[in-house]
Structures are given as structure tokens and as C-alpha cells.
């Protein structure tokens, strides 16, 4: 009997479409699984993102490492895309999470990596080239004091203006003046401390004045404490002169010439700032440098001892003793104040005198940032830093228990890498105009405006945004 294949196939195709479709579907599903397993050794619940690759591949031209000895020379790469120097430490495996990097929690439903901004260490990073340059100039901002107005005073180089601070594990947005003013609507700020605070407030004002001019509404008799207002935002910012943060009688003129020892009361905070404290929303405290000066120390209005008073028959207590006592009193005041704003303590910033001190021919002639380890803190500054970090660590634990928002603004390491940012001899107006070999006292402590100090505001804004 012959099998009629043509008739059978015609009948099958006419009546069994469902069976054919089912078979084709099974074949396609099997083929898909084969493709999946042939391209992947296994399942992974981590998804690579361009952002992570960008943060690990970016070249750090300069780094922070206090333990390293100075290199013989300074080498700053011109091309940010070239291979990082051999001293840079990068993970071998791009899929492996770098040590100290941003933590990326996984959303198991959508498998999307979400960066946690608060995990990034803002103060560990590098100075990288910034071709855009500063947000303002000495021509566009008229709030710069003459001693920090380096360009007006004839500083010939401008390369120090084209760098910005960049944390290693995240992107740090540059300061946004309009956004900052919007955030600070109906708020008050104060920078409380010495002349570095005054230096800093000018930088901040120059940036903000690009949006709305600052209106000076107060100054004290010596023009050391000042207050400005931004009417459109009802925002007020002050600088409060209080170099010791405690009650002090200072017998010194504006040029630093003393007629007697400073009389410093270790147990009495300076009412210049304590009387205003509860009316302020944000504060940046700082001190340090003034404690190195000769001083007589008081407690309960009685002489307790001194620092460097060889002509007096008094107990030498040391400046670190006084600094610690006053910081303890200040932090106790803050912790028990029930203040609901944000309080920063800014660490002491470095000077960069080389070949002497300010009074013995020291100078700062560098024109670029330095590499890691090239500058080390001098012994006196290191003592101040150790004291303030120890006292802050104790204070912040108690502050969190009292719901006080206390933050450390640790600008020392990043500032140490910028010996190029000081006025030097250009603290004075065209100091070599009459004599190119003139002996001029250099300022290697304060900062040119514009200059490296402008990057401090990038960090502050990011910390405010994080809350």
C-alpha cells in the first residue's frame, strides 16, 4: 500500500496549526537559553555604569600623603587623559570595588546601581587642571582686600588660577552661586576666627556677588568684623573677628607689632560671637595660628601661667595647653546649646614659608601645586592640628547624642599642596617696581584672591547639600 504523502501533509497543514506553532516556540526558547549561557560564565547582580569607570580612570596629578618624603622635582601632567603616574594606586580589576570608594547598593528589583554621595571622602583627592579658571576676577569683584589682591599688586604668573580640587571617589560639583543663595534664603551665616576667616569670606562674597551684589550693613571700629546682606534672598553673612575664640586683650596693631603680651582668659569664651550664636543658622569656627604668640593665661581672673614669657616669673604652660582648654570650652558650649543649625570647625591651614620665616627672609615662590609629601607640616602647626582633631573627635560623639549638627571642615591636607596660592611679596603693590632686588616681607599664610581658597566653597556647598 502506497502512502499518499502529499495528501497527508496537506491535511496536517490545514488542521494542525497549533501543533506547529508549539514546536517552533520550543525550539526558539532553547536557542535563547543557549545564547545566554554561552556569553556569561554565570549570573551577576552587579551592573557596571559609566560613572564608576569615569571615577576610577581619572588621572590624579597630585596626591595627599603625609608619610612620604619629598620627591626631587615637581611633575604635573599636561594631558588629563594620559596614563596615571606609577605612584598612583588604582585597582587592577575594574569590576572590583576600589578601597575607600563609593558604596553602590543594589536595587534587586531593577538591578540599578545608586551612588550614595555621603560615602565619599571629600577631603582625599587631587588638584586637577581647570581650564575654565576662576568664577570671578579682581576686576569683577571689589571686595578683595589689597593684601590678597595679587593680580592688582603685580603678580606676573597666573597658572595658579587654573586648578580645582577633585575628590578621588566622587565628582565634586563646582560652587553654584544661584543655587547656594536659593538654599540660604532667609538664613544667616558667620565665619568666626582670625584673618584667614576674613580671607575666606571675601572669596565667598566674590562668588555670590556674581548673582547679586553684597551690601555691607555693618563693620566694627577696626573693620575686622563685618556683615553683608543679599536683599533679594534676605541672606546675611558675617565675619566675626575672634582669633582665640575666647576673651583676650590684644596689644597689637594691624601690621602685627605688639607692645605687650596677649592676656588670654582660658575659661571665658568671646562674647563677640557667643552673644550672636543663637541667631545664626550656619557657622564656621576656626583658630590656631594666634596661639603661638606670646601670651599670659588667666583662669578665674587669676594668672595661671604663660606661653613664652622668659622675662616673667611664670609657669610655662605651652600654647597647646591653652588651645586644648579653649577648644574644650567652645565645643561644650556648642554641644549644650540646643542649636538646630549647622556648625563647622575648620582645621588650621598651613603656611608655606621656605628658607626662613616671615621675619627672617622666608618666601613662597612656587607657581604650581606640589606633589604628595613635598611639603610637611612644621612642628608648631602639627601640634595645633593634633589638638584640634583630638578635641573634635571627642566633641562630635557628644554632639550627635544631643542632635547638634557638628561637622569637621578639614582643609589642611588639600591646602598643604598649594604653596603657589599665597601672595608672597605681592602682598604689597608692585613691590619690585623701583628695585628688582628689593627685600620685601612675604605673606605665605594668606591666600590670593581669586585662588585656591575658592575651592573651599565647593566643599562647603556639597556638605550643606548633604545636610
Secondary structure, 3 states (H helix, E strand, C coil): CCCCHHHHHHHHHHHCHHHHHHHHHHHHHHHHHHHHHHHCCCCCCCCCCHHHHHHHHCCCCCCCCCCCCCCCCCCCCCCCCCCCCCCCCCCCCCCCCCCCCCCEEECCCCCCEEECHHHCCCCCEEEEECCCCCCCCCCCCCCCCHHHCCCCCCCCCCHHHCEEEEECCCCCCCCCHHHHHHHCCCCEEEEEECHHHHHHHHHHHHHHCCCCCCEEEEECCCCCCEEEEECCCCEEEEEEECCCCEEEECCECCCCCECCCEEEEEEEECHHHHCCHHHCCEEEECCCHHHHCCEEEEECCEEEEEECCCCCCCCECCHHHHHHHHHHHHHHHHHCCCCCCEEEEECCCCCCCECCCCCCCCECCCCCCCCCCCCCCCHHHHHHHHHHHHHHHHHHHHHHHCCCEEEEECCHHHHHCCHHHCCEHHHCCCCCCCCCCCCCCCECCCCCCCCCCHHHHHHHHHHHHHC
